[in-house]
Amino acid sequence: MIRKQSLQTHRELGDATGVSHQRVHQASTVIDNAPELADQVMAGTVQLNEAYAEARQRKEATENREEQAGRAERDLGRVAA
């Protein structure tokens, strides 16, 4: 499940935990897009920056696939019409 969190929410979480809102955003991105890496970050075997970079790549790949599927669906609709 992908959660959308606002910058305000990240700031609030950061203030409550003493962590910058950017780090909260990075952690949220990792949890949403590469949850197995979140466990590794918590265990200290992977740094958050590394996990975030991988999570961003996965997110972009997913978005690209979804965009391509949407285009293919639209193209199919045009051919069928």
PyMOL commands that set and color helices and strands:
alter all, ss='L'
color gray80, all
select helices_A, chain A and resi 7-17+21-33+35-43+48-80
alter helices_A, ss='H'
color red, helices_A
deselect
rebuild
show_as cartoon
